Amino acid sequence: MTDFKIVVCMKVVPKPEEIRVDPETRRLERSQVRSEFNPPDMNALEMALRLKDLYNARVIILSMGPAFFEPYLRIGLAMGADEAFLLSDRRFAGADTLATTYTLAKGIEKLGHPDLIICGEESSDGATGQVPPGLAEWLGIPQITLVTDIEMDLEQRVVRGRREVRGGHEMLEVPTPAVISVKTASNEPRFMDYEIKDKAFKQTKIGVWSCEDIEADEGYIGVPGSPTIVTGFEQATIRERKREFLPGARDEVVRRLLESIQDYL
Ligand SMILES: Cc1cc2nc3c(=O)[nH]c(=O)nc-3n(C[C@H](O)[C@H](O)[C@H](O)COP(=O)(O)OP(=O)(O)OC[C@H]3O[C@@H](n4cnc5c(N)ncnc54)[C@H](O)[C@@H]3O)c2cc1C
């Protein structure tokens, strides 16, 4: 294994169809719903594992959340990641993106000096897309967001990211260490490797770190570190679609259809 080290930030999210908001606290109600890995984070992990295949890199999964995230991290280990760490402490709860990125950045610092930090483009629950840029800011390193592919130049210590733009694509190059966010569905995540699955689920130890472990300042984590306030929320009203059946023979239907369309022109 080389000393090329990649941290992949992975979040466990409620399945989108089961997301509920607690009307009292205005927070996502996570305890009653089934969860999954945030789908774009599977693309982020796949991108890291491809670099592992190419350069024998060390791939480390990092997540922040409650203890029930742990079995999900084992899925990532069974896909081929080398290690997984969970930042879990009651004091991290209620974090907005500022506090989340601070906490993750402290975890990344504790992991040593990774060459790349790879994230999904956004989560399917919070969906702000602010975490990757926030990490780059806290860590004081460059970022390339929304890439569909990357290539490394380990000698020059640069990473090039390909980003699709209207009518083509652009290549962006930054020095490493850098933060990358990966466009959703830009690759096909691999299945778990059944030869390592048993070890991943039964033997591999997942590091669980508290506020003290990452030497975080309590003023920057959880609720005290979160200046965002949810002042209210509303259920989106879905307008009923208009629908009309046009009976009759084909020519008659066409004539009536044209008449109906003309009303909207
Ligand atoms: C106004 C507001 C209030 C909120 N209140 C609460 C609350 O009370 N309680 C609560 O639990 N949450 C709350 N959240 C959600 C919480 O702030 C977000 O889950 C968190 O900040 C990450 O933001 P995001 O989901 O938008 O991530 P994005 O920026 O959309 O995620 C991009 C990528 O960053 C990485 N990433 C994001 N989160 C994590 C993570 N936890 N671990 C590892 N990698 C990660 C992943 O790679 C992900 O694909 C709130 C969010 C908002 C906007």
Ligand as a Chemical Component Dictionary entry (heavy atoms), coordinates in Angstrom:
data_LIG
# 
_chem_comp.id                   LIG 
_chem_comp.type                 NON-POLYMER 
_chem_comp.pdbx_formal_charge   0 
_chem_comp.three_letter_code    LIG 
# 
loop_
_chem_comp_atom.comp_id 
_chem_comp_atom.atom_id 
_chem_comp_atom.alt_atom_id 
_chem_comp_atom.type_symbol 
_chem_comp_atom.charge 
_chem_comp_atom.model_Cartn_x 
_chem_comp_atom.model_Cartn_y 
_chem_comp_atom.model_Cartn_z 
_chem_comp_atom.pdbx_ordinal 
LIG C1  C1  C 0 -31.913 24.465 8.591  1  
LIG C2  C2  C 0 -31.412 23.095 8.911  2  
LIG C3  C3  C 0 -31.666 22.527 10.181 3  
LIG C4  C4  C 0 -31.208 21.271 10.489 4  
LIG N1  N1  N 0 -31.457 20.731 11.706 5  
LIG C5  C5  C 0 -31.021 19.493 12.001 6  
LIG C6  C6  C 0 -31.250 18.884 13.242 7  
LIG O1  O1  O 0 -31.831 19.493 14.101 8  
LIG N2  N2  N 0 -30.792 17.615 13.463 9  
LIG C7  C7  C 0 -30.121 16.940 12.508 10 
LIG O2  O2  O 0 -29.711 15.805 12.730 11 
LIG N3  N3  N 0 -29.881 17.486 11.311 12 
LIG C8  C8  C 0 -30.315 18.738 11.037 13 
LIG N4  N4  N 0 -30.085 19.296 9.830  14 
LIG C9  C9  C 0 -29.357 18.536 8.877  15 
LIG C10 C10 C 0 -27.896 18.774 9.061  16 
LIG O3  O3  O 0 -27.560 20.109 9.149  17 
LIG C11 C11 C 0 -27.255 18.183 7.852  18 
LIG O4  O4  O 0 -27.521 16.820 7.892  19 
LIG C12 C12 C 0 -25.768 18.345 7.815  20 
LIG O5  O5  O 0 -25.375 19.634 8.102  21 
LIG C13 C13 C 0 -25.233 17.994 6.453  22 
LIG O6  O6  O 0 -25.807 18.858 5.511  23 
LIG P1  P1  P 0 -26.479 18.270 4.234  24 
LIG O7  O7  O 0 -27.283 17.081 4.631  25 
LIG O8  O8  O 0 -27.154 19.372 3.522  26 
LIG O9  O9  O 0 -25.199 17.747 3.428  27 
LIG P2  P2  P 0 -24.719 18.084 1.949  28 
LIG O10 O10 O 0 -23.824 19.262 1.968  29 
LIG O11 O11 O 0 -25.899 18.123 1.013  30 
LIG O12 O12 O 0 -23.872 16.770 1.728  31 
LIG C14 C14 C 0 -22.819 16.695 0.772  32 
LIG C15 C15 C 0 -21.915 15.561 1.142  33 
LIG O13 O13 O 0 -21.247 15.843 2.376  34 
LIG C16 C16 C 0 -21.024 14.626 3.089  35 
LIG N5  N5  N 0 -21.752 14.635 4.368  36 
LIG C17 C17 C 0 -22.807 15.393 4.719  37 
LIG N6  N6  N 0 -23.191 15.098 5.984  38 
LIG C18 C18 C 0 -22.347 14.154 6.430  39 
LIG C19 C19 C 0 -22.224 13.435 7.647  40 
LIG N7  N7  N 0 -23.056 13.627 8.678  41 
LIG N8  N8  N 0 -21.245 12.518 7.751  42 
LIG C20 C20 C 0 -20.392 12.308 6.733  43 
LIG N9  N9  N 0 -20.461 12.946 5.553  44 
LIG C21 C21 C 0 -21.426 13.852 5.405  45 
LIG C22 C22 C 0 -21.533 13.502 2.191  46 
LIG O14 O14 O 0 -20.469 13.073 1.362  47 
LIG C23 C23 C 0 -22.589 14.220 1.360  48 
LIG O15 O15 O 0 -22.867 13.598 0.123  49 
LIG C24 C24 C 0 -30.523 20.549 9.508  50 
LIG C25 C25 C 0 -30.289 21.103 8.252  51 
LIG C26 C26 C 0 -30.720 22.366 7.950  52 
LIG C27 C27 C 0 -30.448 22.938 6.568  53 
# 
loop_
_chem_comp_bond.comp_id 
_chem_comp_bond.atom_id_1 
_chem_comp_bond.atom_id_2 
_chem_comp_bond.value_order 
_chem_comp_bond.pdbx_ordinal 
LIG C1  C2  SING 1  
LIG C2  C3  SING 2  
LIG C2  C26 DOUB 3  
LIG C3  C4  DOUB 4  
LIG C4  N1  SING 5  
LIG C4  C24 SING 6  
LIG N1  C5  DOUB 7  
LIG C5  C6  SING 8  
LIG C5  C8  SING 9  
LIG C6  O1  DOUB 10 
LIG C6  N2  SING 11 
LIG N2  C7  SING 12 
LIG C7  O2  DOUB 13 
LIG C7  N3  SING 14 
LIG N3  C8  DOUB 15 
LIG C8  N4  SING 16 
LIG N4  C9  SING 17 
LIG N4  C24 SING 18 
LIG C9  C10 SING 19 
LIG C10 O3  SING 20 
LIG C10 C11 SING 21 
LIG C11 O4  SING 22 
LIG C11 C12 SING 23 
LIG C12 O5  SING 24 
LIG C12 C13 SING 25 
LIG C13 O6  SING 26 
LIG O6  P1  SING 27 
LIG P1  O7  DOUB 28 
LIG P1  O8  SING 29 
LIG P1  O9  SING 30 
LIG O9  P2  SING 31 
LIG P2  O10 DOUB 32 
LIG P2  O11 SING 33 
LIG P2  O12 SING 34 
LIG O12 C14 SING 35 
LIG C14 C15 SING 36 
LIG C15 O13 SING 37 
LIG C15 C23 SING 38 
LIG O13 C16 SING 39 
LIG C16 N5  SING 40 
LIG C16 C22 SING 41 
LIG N5  C17 SING 42 
LIG N5  C21 SING 43 
LIG C17 N6  DOUB 44 
LIG N6  C18 SING 45 
LIG C18 C19 SING 46 
LIG C18 C21 DOUB 47 
LIG C19 N7  SING 48 
LIG C19 N8  DOUB 49 
LIG N8  C20 SING 50 
LIG C20 N9  DOUB 51 
LIG N9  C21 SING 52 
LIG C22 O14 SING 53 
LIG C22 C23 SING 54 
LIG C23 O15 SING 55 
LIG C24 C25 DOUB 56 
LIG C25 C26 SING 57 
LIG C26 C27 SING 58 
# 
